[in-house]
């Protein structure tokens, strides 16, 4: 007789993972989900298999708010090797050209200065962007080059940490949609020698830092209760939004999908974190509209069942 399947648990929260090298974000997500025996999980932005670092994982009802981290700025530590260009812009690709990396620290700093602020980037062919329903990397692997439009991204911070011969370590804080591989390659071309990425580590996203993250190996060595204790509540994903409280008489209507009167002064169509005034429980998100009401946007089903 086959063993009965274990029942997945309805567990809500956010777990910060330090994704290891050479596994996909989805594999890391599924490992975390298995460790917590969670019924539902989702991540908040993909890291390449060769990239390591901060990967927030949303469990249960927290998945309803994961999109807010997709749009957040990101921080990275990149290790760049100058003088060698590869097909993929990183160590996985084949070498297509080699040029002497003849520059000093001052020249690199001058080159980097041109990439701060709002810049244009052409997405790399080895990326998951879709063209006619297929990711670009599938065309690239078939030797087909697809014309790509340049995109506007913002490099908020770009700092040189170290330079050792032809290899530099650079810290980047950037807007969503920024390709660090492309940034490295473009800096290399500005210096006239080309470059590719040999290491990438995400250090921050959406107000979270790598220092708060946990390795999968470390999680595996903990008891279930200790793993659960590391979960953060769902509202940490939307802590950048203002908050408001609803009294007992309003919370039932709100959680049943009905707008409620809202007297706070705010910008048009502003979103709020909504809490139960009596219990201080996070209930979900509401949107204040010009009809003077707070409209439900995203609600926690577990709270709706008890309100």
C-alpha positions in Angstrom: 0.0 0.0 0.0 1.2 3.5 -0.8 1.7 6.0 2.0 -0.9 8.7 2.4 0.2 12.1 1.3 1.0 14.5 4.1 -1.5 17.4 4.4 -0.1 20.7 3.4 -0.5 23.4 6.0 -2.2 26.8 5.6 0.6 28.9 6.8 1.0 32.7 6.1 4.0 34.9 6.2 7.3 36.0 4.5 10.6 34.1 4.7 13.8 35.7 3.6 16.1 33.2 1.9 19.8 33.5 0.9 19.6 31.7 -2.4 22.6 29.6 -3.1 24.6 29.4 -6.3 23.5 27.3 -9.3 19.9 26.6 -8.4 16.8 28.4 -9.8 14.7 30.7 -7.8 11.8 28.3 -8.2 13.8 25.4 -6.8 14.8 27.5 -3.8 11.1 28.5 -3.4 9.9 24.9 -3.5 12.6 23.8 -1.0 11.5 26.5 1.4 7.9 25.5 0.9 8.7 21.8 1.6 10.6 22.7 4.7 7.5 24.4 6.1 5.1 22.0 4.5 3.2 25.0 3.2 0.2 24.7 0.9 1.0 27.8 -1.1 4.1 29.8 -1.8 5.5 32.3 -4.3 8.6 34.5 -4.7 9.0 38.2 -5.3 11.3 38.4 -8.3 13.6 35.9 -10.0 17.3 35.6 -9.5 19.4 33.9 -12.2 20.7 30.5 -11.2 24.3 31.9 -11.1 23.2 34.7 -8.8 23.0 34.3 -5.0 21.5 36.4 -2.2 18.2 37.8 -1.0 15.1 36.1 -2.2 11.9 36.9 -0.2 9.4 33.9 -0.3 5.7 34.6 0.3 3.6 31.9 2.0 -0.2 31.6 1.9 -2.0 34.9 2.1 1.2 36.9 1.9 1.3 36.0 -1.9 -1.5 38.5 -2.4 1.0 41.3 -1.7 4.1 40.0 -3.5 3.7 42.3 -6.5 4.8 45.2 -4.3 8.3 43.7 -4.1 8.4 43.1 -7.8 8.3 46.8 -8.3 10.8 47.7 -5.6 14.3 48.9 -6.0 17.0 46.3 -5.7 20.6 46.2 -4.4 23.4 44.0 -5.8 27.1 43.4 -5.3 28.5 42.5 -8.7 32.0 41.1 -9.6 33.0 42.2 -13.0 35.9 40.8 -15.1 37.2 43.3 -17.8 38.8 42.4 -21.1 36.6 39.4 -21.9 33.2 39.5 -23.6 30.9 36.4 -23.5 27.7 35.5 -25.4 25.6 35.7 -22.2 27.3 38.6 -20.5 28.3 36.2 -17.6 30.5 33.2 -16.9 28.1 30.7 -18.5 28.6 32.1 -22.0 31.2 31.4 -24.7 34.0 33.9 -25.1 33.5 36.0 -28.2 36.3 38.6 -27.8 39.3 39.4 -25.7 40.9 42.8 -25.4 43.6 44.2 -23.1 42.1 45.7 -19.9 44.4 48.7 -19.8 42.9 51.2 -17.4 43.4 52.4 -13.8 41.0 53.1 -10.9 40.4 56.7 -11.9 39.4 55.7 -15.5 37.0 53.1 -14.1 35.4 55.7 -11.8 35.0 58.1 -14.7 33.4 55.4 -16.8 31.0 54.5 -14.0 29.9 58.1 -13.5 28.2 57.9 -16.9 25.9 55.2 -15.7 24.4 56.9 -12.7 20.9 58.2 -12.8 18.4 57.4 -15.5 20.0 55.4 -18.4 18.9 53.4 -21.4 19.5 49.6 -21.5 19.0 47.1 -24.3 17.8 43.9 -22.6 20.2 41.0 -23.3 19.3 38.2 -25.6 19.9 35.7 -22.8 16.9 36.9 -20.7 13.4 35.8 -19.9 11.7 38.6 -21.8 9.1 37.3 -24.2 9.0 37.8 -28.0 5.9 36.3 -29.7 5.3 34.2 -26.7 8.8 32.8 -26.4 11.6 33.9 -24.0 14.5 35.6 -25.7 17.0 33.0 -24.4 15.3 30.4 -26.6 16.0 32.4 -29.7 19.6 33.1 -28.5 20.2 29.4 -28.0 19.0 28.8 -31.6 21.4 31.5 -32.9 18.6 33.9 -33.7 19.1 37.6 -32.8 15.9 39.5 -32.0 15.8 43.3 -32.2 15.1 44.8 -28.8 14.1 48.3 -27.8 16.1 50.1 -25.2 14.4 50.6 -21.9 14.8 53.4 -19.3 16.1 52.2 -15.9 17.5 54.2 -13.0 20.8 53.5 -11.3 20.4 55.1 -7.9 23.8 54.2 -6.6 26.9 52.8 -8.3 30.0 52.4 -6.1 33.4 50.8 -6.7 34.3 48.6 -3.7 37.6 47.2 -5.0 39.7 46.8 -8.1 42.3 44.0 -8.4 43.9 44.0 -11.8 41.2 43.3 -14.4 38.5 42.4 -11.8 36.3 44.9 -10.0 33.6 44.6 -7.2 30.8 47.1 -7.6 27.7 47.8 -5.5 24.6 48.8 -7.4 21.2 50.1 -6.2 18.8 50.2 -9.1 15.2 50.3 -10.3 13.2 47.2 -11.3 14.0 45.8 -14.7 17.7 46.7 -14.6 20.1 44.0 -16.0 23.3 44.0 -14.0 25.0 41.9 -16.8 24.2 44.6 -19.3 25.5 47.3 -16.9 28.8 45.4 -16.5 29.1 44.9 -20.3 28.3 48.6 -21.0 30.9 49.8 -18.5 33.4 47.5 -20.2 32.7 48.9 -23.6 33.0 52.4 -22.3 36.6 51.5 -21.2 37.2 49.9 -24.6 38.0 46.4 -23.4 34.6 44.8 -22.8 33.6 42.9 -19.7 31.4 40.2 -18.3 29.9 39.3 -14.9 31.6 36.6 -12.9 29.6 37.0 -9.7 26.3 38.6 -8.6 24.7 38.7 -5.1 21.4 40.5 -4.3 21.9 42.4 -1.1 18.6 44.3 -0.7 15.0 44.6 -2.0 11.9 46.4 -0.8 13.4 47.4 2.5 14.8 44.0 3.3 18.6 43.3 3.6 20.7 40.2 3.0 21.7 40.2 6.7 18.1 39.2 7.5 18.1 36.2 5.2 18.5 32.5 6.1 20.3 29.8 4.1 18.3 26.7 3.1 20.9 24.5 4.8 20.4 26.5 8.0 16.7 26.1 7.8 16.9 22.4 7.2 18.8 22.1 10.5 16.0 23.6 12.5 12.9 22.1 14.0 9.6 23.1 12.4 8.7 25.5 15.3 12.0 27.3 14.9 11.5 27.6 11.1 8.0 29.1 11.7 9.4 31.6 14.2 11.5 33.1 11.3 8.4 34.0 9.3 7.5 37.7 9.1 3.8 38.8 8.9 2.3 39.6 5.5 2.1 43.3 6.1 5.9 43.7 6.0 5.4 43.6 2.2 3.3 46.8 2.2 4.9 48.6 5.1 5.7 51.6 2.8 2.0 52.3 2.6 0.2 54.5 5.2 -2.0 52.7 7.7 -5.5 53.2 9.0 -7.8 51.4 11.5 -11.5 50.4 11.1 -13.8 50.1 14.1 -15.9 47.0 14.8 -18.9 48.5 13.1 -17.0 49.0 9.8 -14.7 46.1 9.7 -17.4 43.5 8.9 -18.6 45.5 5.9 -15.1 46.1 4.6 -14.1 42.4 4.9 -17.3 41.5 3.0 -16.2 43.6 0.1 -18.1 46.7 0.8 -16.6 50.2 0.8 -16.9 52.2 4.1 -16.9 55.9 4.8 -13.4 57.4 5.1 -12.8 60.8 6.6 -8.9 61.0 6.3 -7.5 63.5 4.0 -5.4 61.8 1.3 -4.3 61.9 -2.2 -6.7 60.7 -4.9 -6.8 56.9 -5.2 -4.4 56.4 -2.3 -3.9 52.9 -0.8 -3.8 52.1 2.9 -2.9 49.2 5.1 -6.1 48.4 7.0 -6.1 47.1 10.6 -8.9 46.1 13.0 -9.0 48.8 15.6 -9.7 46.4 18.5 -7.4 43.5 17.7 -4.7 45.4 15.7 -4.8 42.6 13.2 -3.8 43.3 9.6 -6.9 42.8 7.4 -5.6 43.8 3.9 -5.5 46.8 1.7 -8.0 49.5 1.0 -8.1 52.3 -1.6 -9.4 55.8 -0.7 -11.3 57.2 -3.7 -12.9 60.5 -4.5 -16.3 59.2 -3.4 -15.2 59.6 0.2 -15.0 55.9 0.8 -12.3 53.3 1.5 -12.7 50.4 -1.0 -11.4 46.9 -0.3 -8.5 46.0 -2.7 -6.7 42.9 -1.2 -8.1 41.2 1.8 -6.7 38.4 4.0 -9.1 35.4 3.6 -8.0 34.1 7.0 -9.1 37.4 8.6 -12.3 37.6 6.6 -13.4 34.3 8.0 -13.2 35.6 11.6 -14.4 39.2 11.1 
